[in-house]
Amino acid sequence: MISRADLLTIPRADAPGSVLGVPFVAIGLAAIALHRLRSRGKDPVLLWFGLFGLLYGIRLIGEQGTVRLAAGVTEGTWRYIQSALTYFMPLPAMLFRAVVFASWRPVLRWLIRGQIAFAVLAVAI
């Protein structure tokens, strides 16, 4: 059971993650919205950037004890969600690099395929 003293110390311990997580989520959502409004799906740079920021921000916010407590997420469920976010988060970053650095695209395609296989196996385990 969580004591009153624990409830008072949790927000102070959670402050750094919340301070960083909320802007990442906001920037990620804004980039995805700009992608949808502006490019009509032809230029995926903003989409990949936004997805990376969104996933990273969600992971930072989800690590906060107060958020998990308020959402009612059990520790086991959170560990599964956290591992999925951790292992799939590099994919939008790699896809962003593949669009920006076209000369590296063949190498990045192999890295992306490897990351997908690794992420699926790591989350399953």
N, C-alpha and C positions, 0 to 999 in steps of 0.2 A: 504494500500500500504506500502511496506517495504522501509524505508528510507536508505540512504547511511550509516548513523550512525549505523543503525540496522545491516546492512551487515558486518560492521567492527567489531561489538561486538559478533556476532554469532560464528565465529570460535573459539574465546577464551573461550566461554562458552561451546562449544562442544568438546574441547580438551580432557577432562578426559574420556568421553565415547568412543571417537575414539581411544584413546591410549589403552584402555582395550578391546574394541570390535574387532579390527582387529586381535590381536593375538588369541583371542578365536575362530574366524572364521578360521584362518589359522591352528590352532591346530586341530580343529574339522574336517576340510577337510583332513588334513594329516592323522588323525586317521581313517577316513572312507576309504581313499585310501589304507592305510596299511591293513585294514580289507579285502578289495576287492582283494588286491594282495597276501596277505599272507595266510589267513585261508580258502579261498573259501567258506565262509559262515558257517563254522562249529563252530567257536568260536565267539559269538557275542559281546564280551567284548569291543573290539575297536569300533565296530559299535555304540553301545549305548553311549559310552564315546564321540565319535565324534559327534553324533547327538545332545547330550546335549550341547557340546561346540559350535557347529554351531548355534543352536537355540538361545543360550544365547548371542553369539556375534552379530548375526543379530538383536536381540532385542536392544542391547546396541548401535549399529551403527544407527539403525532406529530411536532411540530417539533423535538423533542429528538434530537440525533444518536445518542445511545446507544440509544434506542428503535428508531430506523430501522435501526441497525446490528444490534441483537439480533434484530429481526424479519426482516432480510434484504431489506428493501424498497429497490428501486433508486431513484435520484434522479428519474428520469422518472415512475415509478409514483407516487412520493410527490407530485410536483407535480400530477398528475392528481387524486389523492385530496384534496390540500389545496385545489385550486380547487373541487372539488365541495363540500367542507365549507364553504368560505368563501362561496360563492354561494347555497347552500341553507340555511345557518345562520339568515339573517334570517326565513325563513318561519315557524318555530315562534314566534319573537318577535312577528311580525305577527299570527299567529293568536291568540296569548295576548292581545294588545292588543284584538283584535276581540271577544273574549269579555268582557274586563274593561270596556272602554269601548264599550258597546252603541250609544251615539249616533254614534260614529265608524264603525260597521260598514260603511255603504255606501262611504265613502271608502277604508277599509282593504281592502275586497273588490277594488277596482280596483288598489290598490297590490300586493296579494297576487298577482293575475293578472299584473301587470307583472313582479314579481319572479320568478315561476315562468318566464315566457318568457325573461327576461334570464338566469336561472341555467342554463336548458337550453342556450341559445345560447352562453353564456360557457364552460361546461364542454366543450361540443362543439368549440369553437374551440381 
